[in-house]
Amino acid sequence: MSIVSLFSGCGGLDLGFSLAGFQVDWANENDKSIWATYEFNHAGTILDKRDIRDVKSSEIPNCVGIIGGPPCQSWSEAGAGRGIDDFRGQLFHEYIRIVKDKSPLFFVAENVSGILAERHSHAFTNILYMFKDAGYKIAYKLLNAKYFDVPQDRQRVIIVGYREDMGGIFEFPNKKQKISTLRDTIYDLSLAEPSATYQARNDFTLIPNHEYLDMSFSSIYMSRNRVRGWDEPSFTIQAGGRHAPIHPQASKMIFVEKDKRIFDPHSPKPYRRLSVRECARIQTFPDDFIFKYDNISTGYKMVGNAVPVNLSKALASKILIDVQEYQDTGYCSRLRQAQVPTQLTLLSAAGV
């Protein structure tokens, strides 16, 4: 089943859909620092490198589905939070434009939890209504990726639209009770010593991308514990090396006072950031997915901005079943009915 990917990044969402049985025929990504990585790992996909605002819908292949993650910085709780007032937030309108024009059976859009903040409620409700006016029934939910075979606390908003003729609304897959840990995920990598680097790429690692940013830690970084133990899931993998979590070989940081912690001088092993490959494992990328970069900060950016592959696959597998039933029968009987809310109800972490 042919699908199209927008705002593709390095292709974590794309890989999950491919593993579930979809075929990504065409993708768009405007960041030139990502192109080499995407093309190396998605050899069968045509990569359009233009600004999405310059791409006419008629230039995009017809498809059964559209997936993508419009830029999230505008909605981030850690950023300025300008939302739809920022040009990056307005790129959501480009995503909606293409969905409306191509009219696929489904779409999937991913974004940060900050899009549900009260200050963005009017803009987010308008986005939902634009999808509805384009002919889709919408389901959205705040999911924690750790319940979908991703060894990481990572909360993201997932919006899924089914074209009205499919007969109902997407139902999110049930969360799994077993939580994967850092021991399950990266313990074997500790047997191969990673390389330390400041900014430029180090090409001498035995395991591809197994290198970490070796530089000072800011006061913001030291304001809270950054170490998760071997038998816990990771903190959120962020899109920057300076904020990468500390490897679990070290002791947890010691509280001094509000917004101040220190490294334990008696830690059995030294403190270091997770390597790019360790972050990629936590994002559930396979080891044969190679990140191409000349500066290690680009590697961390690509990994941290990606949708975890296993979360993507869980969503895609459920969508595939619904789409196949619709294509076989012309109607998907298992879907439930729902309406876009007239007033946005914010979701809590407890509701994932």
C-alpha positions in Angstrom: 0.0 0.0 0.0 1.5 3.3 -1.2 1.8 6.1 1.3 3.4 9.6 1.3 5.6 11.1 4.1 5.8 14.8 4.9 8.2 16.5 7.2 10.0 13.2 7.1 13.1 13.9 9.1 15.4 10.9 9.1 12.4 8.6 8.7 11.5 6.9 12.0 7.8 7.2 11.3 8.4 6.0 7.8 10.4 3.0 8.9 7.7 1.9 11.3 5.0 2.0 8.6 7.3 0.1 6.2 7.9 -2.6 8.8 4.1 -2.9 9.2 3.5 -3.5 5.5 3.1 0.0 3.9 5.4 1.3 1.1 6.6 4.9 1.4 6.9 5.9 -2.3 7.5 9.7 -1.9 8.8 11.8 1.0 9.5 15.5 1.6 12.3 16.9 3.8 13.7 20.4 3.4 16.7 20.1 5.9 19.8 19.4 3.8 21.6 18.0 6.9 19.2 15.0 6.9 19.1 14.2 3.2 22.1 11.8 3.2 20.7 9.8 6.1 17.2 9.5 4.6 18.4 8.5 1.2 20.9 5.9 2.6 18.2 4.2 4.7 15.2 4.6 2.5 16.6 3.6 -0.9 13.2 2.9 -2.5 11.7 6.2 -1.7 11.8 9.4 -3.8 12.9 12.2 -1.6 11.7 15.7 -2.5 14.0 18.3 -1.0 12.0 21.5 -1.5 10.2 23.7 1.0 6.8 22.1 1.4 5.2 25.5 0.6 6.7 25.3 -2.9 5.3 21.8 -3.6 2.0 21.6 -5.5 -0.3 18.8 -4.4 -0.5 17.7 -8.0 3.2 16.9 -7.9 2.7 14.4 -5.1 1.7 10.8 -6.0 -1.7 9.5 -5.2 -1.6 7.4 -2.1 -3.6 5.4 0.4 -2.2 7.4 3.4 -0.2 10.5 4.4 2.0 10.5 7.4 4.3 13.1 9.0 5.3 15.3 11.9 4.9 19.0 11.1 7.7 21.0 13.0 7.1 20.9 16.7 9.3 23.7 18.0 6.4 26.2 17.9 4.4 24.0 20.2 7.1 22.9 22.6 6.7 23.6 26.3 10.5 24.2 26.6 10.5 26.7 23.7 8.8 30.0 23.1 5.5 28.3 22.5 4.3 30.7 19.8 2.3 27.9 18.2 0.3 28.9 15.2 1.7 32.4 15.3 5.1 31.0 14.4 5.8 30.2 10.7 6.8 26.7 11.7 3.5 26.2 13.5 1.8 27.5 10.3 3.3 24.6 8.4 0.6 22.5 9.9 -1.7 24.3 7.4 0.5 22.9 4.5 0.0 19.4 5.9 -3.7 20.0 5.9 -3.7 21.4 2.4 -2.0 18.3 1.0 -4.3 15.9 2.9 -7.3 17.8 1.6 -6.1 17.9 -2.0 -4.9 14.2 -2.1 -7.8 12.8 -0.1 -6.1 9.6 1.1 -7.9 7.0 3.2 -6.0 8.0 6.3 -3.4 10.4 7.7 -1.2 10.4 10.8 0.3 13.5 12.3 2.6 13.5 15.3 3.5 16.5 17.5 4.8 17.3 21.0 2.6 17.4 24.1 2.8 21.2 24.2 0.3 21.4 21.4 -2.4 20.5 24.0 -1.4 23.4 26.3 -4.3 25.7 27.2 -2.7 28.7 25.4 -2.9 26.7 22.1 -6.4 25.3 22.6 -8.1 27.6 20.1 -5.4 26.9 17.4 -5.5 23.2 18.0 -9.3 23.0 17.9 -9.2 24.9 14.6 -6.7 22.4 13.2 -9.1 19.5 14.1 -11.9 21.3 12.4 -9.9 21.9 9.3 -9.2 18.2 9.1 -13.0 17.5 9.7 -13.8 20.0 6.9 -11.4 18.1 4.6 -13.6 15.0 5.0 -12.0 13.1 7.9 -13.1 11.7 11.3 -10.5 12.5 13.8 -9.0 10.6 16.8 -6.2 12.2 18.8 -4.4 11.1 22.0 -1.4 11.9 24.2 0.6 8.7 24.2 3.6 7.7 26.2 5.9 5.7 23.9 7.1 3.5 26.8 3.8 1.5 26.5 4.6 0.6 22.9 7.9 -1.2 23.2 10.0 2.0 23.4 12.4 2.1 26.4 11.8 5.7 27.0 9.4 8.1 28.7 8.3 10.1 25.7 4.9 11.8 25.5 3.6 12.8 22.1 0.3 13.7 20.6 -0.8 11.5 17.8 -3.6 12.6 15.4 -5.2 10.0 13.1 -7.8 10.8 10.5 -9.9 8.3 8.6 -11.8 9.5 5.5 -15.5 9.6 6.3 -16.4 6.8 3.9 -14.4 4.4 6.0 -17.3 4.5 8.4 -15.8 5.5 11.7 -12.9 6.6 13.8 -9.5 5.1 14.5 -9.1 3.3 17.9 -5.7 3.5 19.4 -3.9 0.2 20.2 -3.9 -0.9 23.8 -0.8 0.0 25.8 1.4 -2.9 26.9 2.2 -3.5 30.5 5.7 -4.7 30.1 8.1 -1.7 30.0 11.4 -2.2 28.2 14.5 -0.9 30.1 17.9 0.5 29.4 19.4 -2.9 30.3 17.2 -4.6 27.7 18.2 -2.0 25.1 21.8 -0.8 25.4 23.6 -3.0 27.9 25.5 -4.9 25.2 26.8 -1.6 23.8 28.6 -0.9 27.0 31.0 -3.8 26.0 32.2 -1.6 23.2 33.7 1.7 24.5 32.2 4.7 22.7 34.4 7.5 21.3 34.3 10.9 22.9 34.1 13.9 20.6 33.5 17.6 21.0 31.6 18.6 17.8 33.1 17.0 14.7 32.3 13.4 13.8 34.6 10.7 15.0 35.0 8.0 12.3 36.9 5.5 14.5 34.0 3.8 16.3 33.7 0.1 15.8 29.9 0.4 16.1 28.4 3.0 13.7 27.4 6.3 15.4 28.7 5.0 18.8 30.2 8.3 19.9 29.1 10.9 22.4 29.3 14.6 22.9 32.1 15.4 25.3 31.7 18.9 26.6 30.6 20.8 29.8 27.2 20.6 31.5 25.2 23.7 31.8 23.5 24.9 35.1 20.2 24.0 33.5 21.4 20.5 32.8 22.6 20.2 36.4 19.3 21.4 37.8 17.8 17.9 38.0 18.8 14.3 37.9 19.8 13.1 34.4 20.6 9.5 35.2 18.2 6.6 34.9 19.2 3.2 36.2 19.7 0.1 34.1 16.3 -1.3 35.1 14.4 1.8 34.2 13.3 3.3 30.8 15.3 6.3 29.6 14.4 9.9 30.0 13.1 11.5 26.7 15.7 11.5 24.0 15.9 15.2 22.9 17.0 16.7 19.7 20.3 18.0 21.0 23.5 16.4 22.3 23.9 18.8 25.2 20.7 17.5 26.7 21.3 13.8 26.1 20.7 11.7 29.2 23.7 10.3 31.2 24.6 6.7 30.6 23.3 4.4 33.4 26.8 3.2 34.3 27.0 6.2 36.7 25.3 6.9 40.0 22.2 9.1 40.1 23.0 12.8 40.7 23.0 14.1 44.2 20.4 16.7 45.3 22.0 19.9 46.8 19.2 22.4 46.8 16.3 23.5 44.5 17.4 23.4 40.9 20.9 22.2 41.8 22.5 18.8 41.7 26.0 17.5 41.5 27.7 14.3 40.1 28.4 11.7 42.8 32.2 11.8 43.4 32.0 8.1 44.4 30.2 7.0 41.3 31.6 3.5 40.3 32.0 4.7 36.7 32.3 8.1 35.1 29.5 10.3 33.9 29.0 10.6 30.2 26.2 11.4 27.8 24.6 8.6 25.9 26.1 8.1 22.4 24.2 8.7 19.2 23.8 5.0 18.7 22.6 4.5 22.3 20.0 7.2 21.7 19.0 5.6 18.4 18.6 2.2 20.1 16.3 3.9 22.7 14.4 5.4 19.8 14.1 1.7 18.6 16.1 2.2 15.4 17.9 -1.0 14.2 21.7 -0.9 14.2 21.8 -1.1 10.4 20.0 2.3 10.3 23.1 4.5 9.8 23.1 8.2 10.6 25.2 10.3 8.2 26.6 13.5 9.6 29.8 15.7 9.7 28.9 17.1 13.1 27.7 15.0 16.0 25.1 17.6 17.0 23.3 16.8 13.7 23.3 13.1 14.7 21.6 13.8 18.0 19.2 16.2 16.3 18.0 13.6 13.8 17.6 10.9 16.4 15.8 13.1 18.9 13.4 14.5 16.4 12.3 11.1 15.1 9.2 9.2 15.9 10.2 6.0 17.7 10.1 3.2 15.2 8.2 0.8 17.5 5.5 3.3 18.3 5.1 4.0 14.6 4.8 0.3 13.8 2.2 -0.2 16.5 0.0 2.6 15.0 0.7 1.4 11.4 -0.2 -2.2 12.1 -3.6 -1.2 13.5 -4.3 1.2 10.6 -3.3 -1.5 8.1 -6.0 -3.9 9.4 -8.6 -1.2 9.1 -7.6 -0.1 5.6 -7.5 -3.7 4.4 -11.0 -4.4 5.6 -12.3 -1.2 4.0 -10.6 -2.1 0.7 -12.1 -5.6 0.8 -15.6 -4.7 1.9 -16.0 -0.9 1.2 -16.8 -0.4 4.9 -14.8 -1.0 8.1 -17.3 -2.5 10.6 -15.0 -2.4 13.7 -14.7 1.4 13.7 -16.6 3.5 16.3 -18.4 6.8 15.7 -17.1 10.1 17.0 -17.3 13.8 16.5 -14.7 16.5 16.7 -15.1 18.2 20.1 -16.7 21.6 20.2 -14.3 22.5 23.0 -10.8 21.0 23.3 -10.5 18.7 26.3 -6.9 18.5 27.4 -5.4 15.1 28.0 -3.4 14.1 31.0 -0.5 11.7 31.2 -2.8 9.4 33.2 -5.0 9.1 30.2 -2.4 7.6 27.8 
